[in-house]
Structure formats: structure tokens, C-alpha cells
């Protein structure tokens, strides 16, 4: 079974990417729906939602330079 990560950022150039959870693709979709960081009506939650991605372990390492 492949491991996926939910990642997002407010500003990738300054802050980099943050991992918000890991699991199967289905579990990652649930994390995006239920995580408090993605909830709310403020600009930060809206930006995190727009920038969120579900990526594989390999893509997280190579493309987003995350240590997983």
C-alpha cells in the first residue's frame, strides 16, 4: 500500500511546505475535510485549502523537498 501525504503552505518561497497528515489517498481526503487548519472563513484557511495537495512519498521528497 502506498503512503500519501497532505501538504500545504501559505507561502512556499518563504515558509516552505508543511505536512498535515499521511495515510492512504482516501484517508488524506478525509484529513483535508476534517483538519482544523483547513476549516474556517479566514484568509489563512482559504489559502491552505487552495494550496493543499495530496502527494506520494516520492513526490514529497523530490518535488517539494520534504523530509519524510
Kinemage of the C-alpha trace (Angstrom):
@kinemage 1
@onewidth
@group {chain A} dominant
@subgroup {mainchain}
@vectorlist {calphas} color= white
{ca unk a 1} P 0.000 0.000 0.000
{ca unk a 2} L 1.336 3.411 -0.959
{ca unk a 3} L 1.697 6.202 1.544
{ca unk a 4} L 0.416 9.641 0.656
{ca unk a 5} L 0.816 12.973 2.410
{ca unk a 6} L -1.433 16.007 2.725
{ca unk a 7} L 0.751 19.078 2.280
{ca unk a 8} L 0.001 22.772 2.070
{ca unk a 9} L 1.549 26.197 2.521
{ca unk a 10} L 0.695 29.842 2.962
{ca unk a 11} L 3.791 30.951 1.012
{ca unk a 12} L 6.040 28.246 -0.431
{ca unk a 13} L 9.025 30.512 -1.108
{ca unk a 14} L 9.221 31.872 2.424
{ca unk a 15} L 7.704 29.210 4.667
{ca unk a 16} L 8.111 26.065 2.585
{ca unk a 17} L 5.637 23.191 2.629
{ca unk a 18} L 4.093 21.603 5.735
{ca unk a 19} L 2.833 18.039 6.114
{ca unk a 20} L -0.624 17.905 7.710
{ca unk a 21} L -1.139 14.154 7.657
{ca unk a 22} L -0.381 10.854 5.988
{ca unk a 23} L -2.184 7.694 5.001
{ca unk a 24} L -3.956 6.227 2.010
{ca unk a 25} L -5.437 8.529 -0.604
{ca unk a 26} L -8.889 8.206 0.949
{ca unk a 27} L -7.574 8.981 4.425
{ca unk a 28} L -5.777 12.038 3.053
{ca unk a 29} L -9.016 13.340 1.539
{ca unk a 30} L -10.647 12.984 4.974
{ca unk a 31} L -7.778 14.881 6.611
{ca unk a 32} L -8.327 17.763 4.198
{ca unk a 33} L -12.024 17.813 5.084
{ca unk a 34} L -11.639 17.498 8.857
{ca unk a 35} L -8.347 19.148 9.845
{ca unk a 36} L -8.937 22.389 11.800
{ca unk a 37} L -6.192 24.177 9.818
{ca unk a 38} L -8.313 23.891 6.666
{ca unk a 39} L -11.571 24.932 8.369
{ca unk a 40} L -12.800 28.435 8.900
{ca unk a 41} L -13.556 31.523 6.902
{ca unk a 42} L -10.330 33.454 7.367
{ca unk a 43} L -7.793 34.080 4.627
{ca unk a 44} L -5.279 31.572 6.052
{ca unk a 45} L -7.695 28.642 5.944
{ca unk a 46} L -8.771 29.665 2.449
{ca unk a 47} L -5.150 29.846 1.269
{ca unk a 48} L -4.297 26.482 2.849
{ca unk a 49} L -7.274 24.912 1.059
{ca unk a 50} L -6.261 26.367 -2.293
{ca unk a 51} L -2.626 25.281 -1.905
{ca unk a 52} L -3.243 21.829 -0.414
{ca unk a 53} L -2.084 18.787 -2.320
{ca unk a 54} L -2.083 15.049 -1.814
{ca unk a 55} L 1.283 13.682 -2.896
{ca unk a 56} L 3.120 10.378 -2.773
{ca unk a 57} L 6.200 9.872 -0.623
{ca unk a 58} L 8.480 10.086 -3.664
{ca unk a 59} L 6.883 13.282 -4.950
{ca unk a 60} L 7.086 14.871 -1.482
{ca unk a 61} L 10.828 14.190 -1.380
{ca unk a 62} L 11.733 15.116 -4.925
{ca unk a 63} L 9.408 17.941 -5.898
{ca unk a 64} L 8.639 19.584 -2.547
{ca unk a 65} L 11.954 18.802 -0.768
{ca unk a 66} L 10.254 17.402 2.342
{ca unk a 67} L 11.951 15.039 4.763
{ca unk a 68} L 9.559 12.106 5.138
